[in-house]
Amino acid sequence: MRPQVLVTRKIPASVMVRLETACDVDRHDDDTPLSPDVLLTRVTGKQAILSMLTDQIGARVIEAATDLRIIANIAVGYNNLDLTAARARGIVVTNTPDVLTGATADLTWALILAITRRLGEGERMVRRKGWPGWAFDQLLGMELRGRQLGIVGWGRIGQAVAARAEPFGMHVAYAARPHRRGGPSGPPSPSGPPVAEPMPLDRLLSTSDVVSMHVPLTDETRHLIDQPALARMKRGAYLINTSRGPVVDEAALVWALKNRLIAGAALDVYEAEPRIHPDLFDLENVLLAPHLGSATTDARTAMADLAVRNVIAVLSGAPPLTPVP
């Protein structure tokens, strides 16, 4: 009998063909997540789950999936999974690192450029037919050359963002261990950019002109950027978040933006997606994107393909390609 696999969301047909050649697949092709009750029902008898970051694979789901051998999460993060429950059952958990690094780093730079040059404000002005024409002091932004880019989190994506800073003439600083606020940073990675200054998070926040978040969501990083952190930032600084929404306290961010404690923020992720703090919609000094970090055809196809290869490997008795550590 062939292995039974649940795929919780539509994935590229070219990748699905690879999976269907080796397994019997229960596909959920809607664009909305499976409800918790439906998910509980459909994991019964499955040896593998291909999940998305919007799927909450908690202890109840894992308990219901008595035949489960692998959860392949199509994301770098895995805060949607109960790792403790999975490991207690001997279930392999995998993610999809590396293949989306470039796409997410590019999107981060798109947000940096858009918020520092006030493109969102300008685009809204033009669309509402409120542009009066060129003016000498209209929507003046900040040049990046000579400024400091502070990277919070020195993993693959953080280093890829830093590596793109040189053409813009920015000095790069990084805090490698942001959960130890005020503590020492780790050493530069051999694969990282050659010029990047390690510094404690407190100093990074107080000296950087652009602060870009690239940390996983953990108990230590939840609300890492809170009122005290925002108050520590430079008054002309910008905050960028393409990591996980709860890393930033949205209520605190609203407070900082309304009081002009920072110049602006660009967000691709939110605390309670798809819900967004309602006050953010009324602020001109914030740019809101709909979680587009890895949203390229190349990256999403590669993510799904890696997840499928992990499933096929584990179900055939081989080790996983990218196990969650």
Residue pairs with C-beta under 8 A, 6 or more apart in sequence:
2 22
2 23
2 24
3 22
3 23
3 24
3 47
3 48
3 315
4 23
4 24
4 26
4 45
4 46
4 47
4 48
4 67
5 19
5 23
5 24
5 25
5 26
5 46
5 47
5 48
5 49
5 50
5 311
5 315
6 25
6 26
6 28
6 42
6 43
6 46
6 48
6 49
6 50
7 16
7 19
7 25
7 26
7 27
7 28
7 50
8 28
8 33
8 34
8 39
8 49
8 50
8 51
8 52
8 55
9 28
9 29
9 30
9 31
9 33
9 52
9 54
9 55
9 74
10 27
10 28
10 29
10 30
10 31
11 50
11 74
11 304
11 308
12 300
12 301
12 304
12 305
14 301
15 301
15 304
15 305
15 308
16 25
16 27
18 305
18 308
18 309
18 312
19 25
19 50
19 308
19 311
19 312
22 312
22 315
22 316
23 48
23 311
23 312
23 315
26 42
26 46
28 34
28 42
33 52
33 54
33 55
34 42
34 55
36 56
36 60
36 61
39 55
39 57
39 61
40 60
40 61
40 64
43 49
43 61
43 64
43 65
43 68
44 64
44 65
44 66
45 67
46 65
46 67
46 68
47 67
47 68
47 69
47 70
47 315
48 68
48 69
48 70
48 71
48 72
48 311
48 314
48 315
49 57
49 65
49 68
49 70
49 71
49 72
50 72
50 74
50 304
50 307
50 308
50 311
51 57
51 71
51 72
51 73
51 74
51 80
51 81
52 73
52 74
52 75
53 73
53 74
53 75
53 77
53 80
54 80
54 273
55 80
56 80
57 71
57 73
57 80
57 81
57 82
57 86
58 82
58 85
59 82
59 85
62 68
62 82
62 85
62 86
62 89
62 91
63 85
68 89
68 91
69 91
69 92
69 314
69 315
70 91
70 92
70 93
70 94
70 310
70 311
70 314
70 315
70 320
71 81
71 86
71 91
71 92
71 93
71 94
72 94
72 307
72 308
72 310
72 311
73 80
73 81
73 93
73 94
73 95
73 96
73 307
73 324
74 96
74 303
74 304
74 307
75 95
75 96
75 303
76 95
76 96
76 97
76 100
76 157
76 216
77 95
77 216
77 217
77 244
78 93
78 95
78 324
79 216
79 217
79 218
79 244
81 93
83 93
83 324
86 93
87 93
92 310
92 314
92 320
92 323
93 323
93 324
94 307
94 310
94 314
94 320
94 321
94 322
94 323
94 324
95 322
95 324
96 302
96 303
96 306
96 307
96 322
97 156
97 322
98 156
98 322
99 299
99 302
99 303
99 306
100 293
100 294
100 299
100 300
100 302
100 303
101 156
101 157
101 160
102 160
102 299
103 293
103 294
103 295
103 296
103 298
103 299
104 157
104 160
104 242
104 293
104 294
104 299
105 157
105 160
105 161
105 163
105 164
106 164
107 242
107 268
107 289
107 292
107 293
107 294
107 295
108 157
108 161
108 212
108 214
108 240
108 242
108 293
109 161
109 164
111 240
111 242
111 266
111 268
111 287
111 289
112 144
112 149
112 210
112 212
112 238
112 240
112 266
113 119
113 144
114 120
114 266
114 287
115 238
115 240
115 264
115 265
115 266
115 286
115 287
116 141
116 142
116 144
116 210
116 238
116 264
117 141
117 142
118 139
118 140
118 141
118 264
119 287
120 284
120 287
121 139
121 284
121 285
122 131
122 139
124 284
125 131
125 139
142 209
142 236
142 238
142 263
144 168
144 169
144 170
144 209
144 210
145 168
145 169
145 170
146 169
146 170
146 171
147 170
147 171
147 209
147 210
148 170
148 171
148 172
148 173
148 207
148 208
148 209
148 210
149 161
149 162
149 165
149 170
149 171
149 172
149 173
149 208
149 209
149 210
149 212
150 173
150 174
150 175
150 204
150 205
150 207
150 208
150 210
150 211
150 212
151 158
151 159
151 161
151 162
151 172
151 173
151 174
151 175
151 196
151 212
151 214
152 158
152 174
152 175
152 178
152 201
152 204
152 211
152 212
152 213
152 214
152 215
152 224
153 174
153 175
153 176
153 178
153 213
153 214
153 215
153 216
153 243
154 174
154 175
154 176
154 185
154 186
154 188
154 189
154 192
154 214
155 214
155 215
155 216
157 214
157 242
157 243
158 174
158 212
158 214
159 189
159 191
159 192
159 193
161 212
161 214
162 172
162 174
162 192
162 193
162 196
163 192
163 193
165 172
165 193
166 193
166 195
170 210
171 197
172 193
172 195
172 196
172 197
173 196
173 197
173 198
173 199
173 204
173 207
173 208
174 185
174 196
174 197
174 198
174 199
174 204
175 185
175 198
175 199
175 200
175 201
175 204
176 185
176 186
176 187
176 198
177 183
177 184
177 185
177 186
178 201
178 215
178 220
178 221
178 224
179 215
179 218
179 220
179 221
179 224
180 201
181 200
181 201
181 202
181 224
182 200
182 201
182 202
183 200
183 201
184 200
185 198
185 199
185 200
186 198
187 198
188 196
188 198
199 207
201 229
202 232
204 211
205 211
205 229
205 232
205 233
206 232
206 233
206 234
207 234
208 233
208 234
208 237
209 234
209 236
209 237
209 238
210 237
210 238
210 240
211 233
211 237
211 238
211 239
211 240
212 240
212 241
212 242
213 224
213 225
213 239
213 240
213 241
213 242
213 243
213 247
213 248
214 242
214 243
215 221
215 224
215 243
215 244
215 247
216 243
216 244
217 243
217 244
217 246
217 247
221 244
221 247
222 246
222 247
223 246
223 247
223 248
223 249
223 252
224 247
224 248
225 239
225 241
225 247
225 248
225 249
225 252
225 253
226 249
226 252
227 249
227 252
227 255
227 256
230 239
230 252
230 253
230 255
230 256
230 261
230 262
231 256
231 261
233 239
233 256
233 261
233 262
234 262
235 260
235 261
235 262
235 263
236 262
236 263
237 262
237 263
238 262
238 263
238 264
238 265
238 266
239 248
239 253
239 262
239 264
239 265
239 266
240 265
240 266
240 267
241 247
241 248
241 265
241 266
241 267
241 268
241 269
242 268
242 269
242 293
243 269
244 269
245 267
245 269
245 270
245 271
245 272
245 273
246 271
247 269
248 267
248 271
249 271
250 270
250 271
250 276
250 277
250 280
251 277
253 265
253 277
253 280
253 286
254 277
254 279
254 280
254 283
255 261
256 262
257 264
257 265
257 280
257 283
257 285
257 286
258 279
258 283
260 285
263 285
264 285
264 286
264 287
265 285
265 286
265 287
266 286
266 287
266 289
267 280
267 286
267 287
267 288
267 289
268 289
268 290
268 291
268 292
268 293
269 291
269 293
270 276
270 277
270 291
271 277
273 291
274 290
276 288
280 286
280 288
281 288
294 300
294 303
306 321
306 322
309 321
310 320
310 321
310 322
313 319
313 320
313 321
314 320
